[in-house]
Amino acid sequence: METGDKVPDEKTVWAFREQLTKTGLVDELFGQFIGYLESNNLIFNEGQIKDASFTIAPRQRSTREENQQIKNGEGKDL
């Protein structure tokens, strides 16, 4: 794809996906895709959900003195 190529907008992509779903081609296409993966000995794990949620990590509140000690290798093991 070149930078000047036209890219379909979201409505076009949505309409295409809806048409694939209505005609039942989604299952056929994914079946072929899974078959391709399996024929190339690639692993396909069905039914797995990966959690990608963001969490706030606790912030370390060291003093400047403590930070300098840590940099010097003099920090205490907790």
C-alpha positions in Angstrom: 0.0 0.0 0.0 1.3 3.4 -0.9 0.7 6.5 1.2 -1.6 8.0 -1.4 -3.8 4.9 -1.6 -7.4 5.3 -0.6 -8.3 3.5 2.6 -12.0 2.5 3.3 -13.8 4.4 6.0 -15.3 2.7 9.0 -18.8 2.6 7.5 -17.4 0.7 4.5 -15.6 -1.8 6.7 -18.6 -2.2 8.9 -20.9 -2.8 5.9 -18.5 -5.4 4.5 -18.3 -7.2 7.9 -22.1 -7.2 8.1 -22.4 -8.7 4.6 -19.9 -11.4 5.5 -21.9 -12.2 8.7 -25.3 -12.3 6.9 -24.1 -14.6 4.2 -22.3 -16.9 6.7 -19.0 -16.4 5.1 -17.3 -15.4 8.3 -17.3 -18.9 9.6 -16.1 -20.3 6.3 -13.3 -17.7 6.1 -12.1 -18.3 9.7 -12.4 -22.1 9.1 -10.0 -21.7 6.1 -7.7 -19.5 8.2 -7.6 -22.0 11.0 -6.9 -24.8 8.5 -4.0 -22.7 7.1 -2.5 -22.2 10.5 -2.8 -25.9 11.4 -1.3 -27.0 8.1 1.7 -24.9 8.9 2.0 -26.4 12.4 1.0 -23.1 14.0 -0.8 -23.2 17.3 -4.4 -21.9 17.5 -5.8 -21.5 21.0 -9.5 -21.2 21.0 -11.5 -19.6 23.7 -8.8 -17.7 25.5 -9.3 -14.3 26.9 -6.4 -12.1 27.7 -6.8 -9.3 30.2 -5.2 -6.1 29.1 -6.5 -3.8 31.8 -4.5 -0.9 33.0 -3.7 -0.6 36.7 -2.0 2.2 38.7 1.2 1.0 40.2 2.1 2.3 43.6 4.6 5.0 43.5 7.8 4.7 45.4 8.4 7.7 47.7 12.1 7.7 48.4 13.9 10.7 49.7 16.8 12.2 47.8 19.1 10.7 50.3 17.6 7.2 49.9 17.8 7.5 46.1 21.5 8.4 46.3 22.1 5.5 48.6 20.4 3.2 46.2 22.4 4.5 43.3 25.6 3.9 45.4 24.5 0.3 46.0 23.9 1.1 49.7 20.2 0.6 49.8 18.5 -1.7 52.3 16.9 -5.0 51.1 13.2 -5.0 51.9 
